[in-house]
Amino acid sequence: MGSKYSDEQFIEAIKGCGGVMAQASRKMGCDRTTMLRRIKKSKAVGEAYDEEHERQLDKTEWKLLEKIDSGNMTAIIFYLKCKGKGRGYI
């Protein structure tokens, strides 16, 4: 018995979800465990999910850098605590 959904349907649902599996599942009309199984089973779906997650991470990092550039002290401290550990910022 085949799957109710195609890889292409999963990939389309993943696009624009920001790497949030629950959001992609809602777009598909399936539950989260179905989405997770397909991500693990299908290389193409897994890669699409990873790419979407990385895209969102890049977007978020860029927003953080914008805040740093504008002098936002909270963003500066956060960045240093995360990325500056090797220089003693912990």
C-alpha positions in Angstrom: 0.0 0.0 0.0 1.5 3.4 -1.0 1.5 6.6 0.8 -1.4 9.0 0.6 0.9 11.8 -0.1 3.7 12.2 -2.7 7.2 13.5 -2.0 6.4 16.5 -4.1 3.4 17.4 -1.9 5.6 17.2 1.2 8.3 19.3 -0.4 5.7 21.9 -1.4 4.3 22.0 2.1 7.8 22.5 3.6 8.4 25.5 1.5 7.9 28.7 3.5 7.3 26.9 6.8 10.6 28.2 8.3 11.6 24.8 9.3 8.6 24.4 11.6 7.4 20.9 11.2 4.0 21.5 12.7 3.4 24.3 10.2 4.3 22.1 7.3 2.1 19.4 8.6 -0.9 21.7 8.9 -0.3 22.8 5.2 -0.3 19.1 4.3 -3.3 18.2 6.3 -1.5 15.4 8.1 -0.1 15.0 11.6 3.4 15.8 12.7 4.5 12.2 13.0 3.5 11.6 9.3 5.7 14.6 8.3 8.6 13.4 10.5 8.4 9.8 9.0 8.6 11.1 5.5 11.5 13.5 6.3 13.4 10.5 7.6 12.3 8.1 4.8 12.8 10.3 1.7 16.1 11.8 0.9 14.4 14.5 -1.3 11.9 15.5 1.5 14.7 15.4 4.1 16.9 17.7 2.0 14.0 20.1 1.4 13.3 20.3 5.1 17.0 20.8 5.9 17.2 23.6 3.2 14.1 25.3 4.6 15.5 25.1 8.1 18.8 26.6 7.0 17.1 29.3 5.1 15.2 30.4 8.2 18.4 30.2 10.3 20.2 32.4 7.8 17.3 34.9 7.8 17.3 35.0 11.6 21.0 35.4 11.8 20.8 38.3 9.4 18.2 40.0 11.6 20.5 39.6 14.6 23.3 41.2 12.7 21.1 44.1 11.8 20.3 44.6 15.4 24.0 44.5 16.3 24.8 47.1 13.6 22.1 49.4 15.0 23.8 49.2 18.5 21.3 46.9 20.2 23.2 45.9 23.4 21.1 42.8 24.0 21.9 41.5 20.5 25.6 42.4 21.0 25.8 40.5 24.3 23.8 37.5 22.9 26.1 37.3 19.9 29.3 37.5 22.0 28.0 34.8 24.4 27.3 32.5 21.5 30.1 33.2 19.1 32.7 34.8 21.3 33.3 32.0 23.7 36.9 31.5 22.4 37.6 35.0 23.4 36.3 34.7 26.9 32.7 35.9 26.4 30.7 33.4 28.4 
